[in-house]
Amino acid sequence: MKILQISDTHNQHRQLTDLPAADVIVHCGDFTDNGTEEEVLNFLNWFVELPYPHKIFITCLLYTSPS
């Protein structure tokens, strides 16, 4: 089984165009700059369209802590 791990993409996820083949992709850490709804949806739409059979998404505390 091949696992590809990426992290802390900070709104740069669409620049990742030549990701290697894997069975599982894992993204952890920050995926936006400001945590806006637009940024979150942009990332999630990109992530779900990736051609990996299994995806794991681990958010950071920035997105789970109350304001």
Long-range contacts (C-beta under 8 A, 24 or more apart in sequence): 4-52, 9-43, 11-39, 11-42, 11-43, 13-43, 13-46, 13-47, 14-46, 19-50, 22-52, 23-52, 23-53, 23-54, 24-52, 24-53, 24-54, 24-55, 24-56, 25-50, 25-52, 25-54, 25-55, 25-56, 26-55, 26-56, 26-57, 26-58, 27-55, 27-56, 27-57, 27-58, 28-57, 28-58, 28-59, 28-60, 29-58, 29-60, 30-60, 30-62, 31-59, 32-63, 35-62, 35-63
